[in-house]
Amino acid sequence: MQQTNSTASKMSGRHWRLMFSDQVFKWFCLFSAIVLCVVLFSIVFFMGKTGVLTFEFVKVTEYFFSLNWNPGFDETATYGAGIFFIGTILLTLLTLIISVPISVGIAVFLAEIAPTRLKETVRPILDLLVGIPSVIYGFLGLTILVPFVAKVFGTQLGDGLLAAALVLSLMVLPTIGRISDDSIEAVPQKYREAAYAMGCTKLQTIFFVVLPAARRGIVSAIILGMTRALGETMAVVMVIGNVPQLAESLVQPTSVLTSNIVMQIMAVPFESTWNYALFFMGFSLLVVALLLIVFVRIINNRSEVQ
């Protein structure tokens, strides 16, 4: 009887410790989530509050639509950031035009065509490419790609939109490729079997059955790749030329939001219109990135419901 009471006491003590540890872990996770939300809100609030001060000294229309960026500390200074917004849009679109077909093609090959051994080799390589620091891509682009582009186009300099887009394409390719690969792999096998039973070839099955079924995952992959292209800094700075002008050709030096921020922010006093204008550029990138991520979440939630 005494031994039974001792065993019950030990079991009760163990149960209490497990319950206590579960509660501690629960509150720790909740605290971590709250801290993360506070940090994110603080960043958005600080960037927005500082950036909005720009429009106390600069007209909204001038900031967004003027192409004359000549900042300074006198009355002749102008803050037309339109060239950077246009450059960012052009660079992102050119990057997606280059990277999306290649990335989706790699994903289709790995998920539908490649033998198992090749899949096991290529997929870890793509995962490793994601982890390479951006400065390495930028250095390789500066030392190898830029001279090659200059030689091909017969120009003195090879930096510009094309060089930056090629470097960014290499950087976002693993992200888009691996997520698209997982999405295609997740398509139920019964879809393929039904297509084959109706007489479809493998190519027809891929293009008319598998890819439409995986389109939400592929779109999510493209958007996530776009967010990285939008926010990339060091690699772009090293190959785009960093000249505040609207590029008239793919090999003309230009500048985008991220490159302009990193090239000027260290030499600008904090409480100045110039600094506020740079902060609003960063705030604009942050808002666009958040909206794209929210859009990805909406797509994924609809996919789960269906």
FENNORCOR-V45309 format. One record per run of one state. SS is the DSSP state (alpha for helix, beta for strand, coil for the rest). FROM is the first residue (numbers start at 0). LEN is the number of residues. If there is no record, write none. Layout:
BEGIN
ss: (SS & SS)
from: (FROM & FROM)
len: (LEN & LEN)
END
This chain:
BEGIN
ss: (coil & alpha & coil & alpha & coil & beta & coil & beta & coil & alpha & coil & alpha & coil & alpha & coil & alpha & coil & alpha & coil & alpha & coil & alpha & coil & alpha & coil & beta & coil & beta & coil & alpha & coil & alpha & coil)
from: (0 & 1 & 56 & 59 & 65 & 68 & 70 & 77 & 79 & 81 & 113 & 115 & 130 & 133 & 153 & 160 & 185 & 188 & 197 & 201 & 213 & 214 & 231 & 233 & 239 & 240 & 241 & 253 & 254 & 256 & 267 & 272 & 305)
len: (1 & 55 & 3 & 6 & 3 & 2 & 7 & 2 & 2 & 32 & 2 & 15 & 3 & 20 & 7 & 25 & 3 & 9 & 4 & 12 & 1 & 17 & 2 & 6 & 1 & 1 & 12 & 1 & 2 & 11 & 5 & 33 & 1)
END
